[in-house]
């Protein structure tokens, strides 16, 4: 079995966006990959730690933080 994982970062207009727009974007991606022979498996949330940036001599340093990404998982026989 073969797997494909792609990032899913929906975008909506701050004033007009809603969950229906996000669902439409996800549906479009699933349909596109389905047409290519990939079967949708699930939407997975991945947690990662972004390392701190020490800056130059400590100036402009940034602390590390936890970031969450949504990944769409597909499979193919």
N, C-alpha and C positions, 0 to 999 in steps of 0.2 A: 504494500500500500504506500502511496505517495501522499505527502502533505504539503500544503501551501499556507503560510500565515502572512497576512497583510495588515498593516496598521489601519485603524478606523478612527479618524478624527473628524467628526461631523462639524459642520459650521452652519450657524443660523444668524439671521439678522437680529440684533439685540432687541429691537422694537417690535418685530413681526414674527420672530421665530418661536416655534413650539416643538413639542415632542413629535408631532406628526411630520414635520420637516426632517427630523433626524431619522425617523422610521422610513421615510421615502428614500433618503440617501442610502441607508443600509440595504433596503430592498433592491435598489438599483445595482449596488455592488454585487449582491448575492445573485441576481439575475444575470449579470454580465459574466461572472465566473461559472455559473451553471451552464450558460451557452457554450463555454469553453470545455465542458466536461467535468468541472469540479463540483463536488457535492458539499454544501454547507454543513459544518459540524457544530460550531458554536461560536459565541462571542466571549472572548476570554479577557479578563483584566490582569495586566501584568504590572507589578510593583517593582520599581528600581530605585536605587540610591544614586543621586547625582553628586559626584565628589565636589568638595569645596574648591574654590579658586583662591589661591593665596595672594594674587595680585602681584604687583611689582613693589618689593620692599613693604608689603602689607597694605599699600595704598590701593583702594578699589577691591579689596578682598571680598569674597562672597561666601557665605556659609553653604554647606551641603544641604540637600533637601531630598525628600522622597517624592518621586513622580509616578503617576499612574497612566498607563497607556491601555487603550482598548485594541485588541487584535482579533481579526476574524480568521477562523480556522476552517480550511477546506480540505477535502480528501479526494483521492482518485484511485481507482483500482489499477 
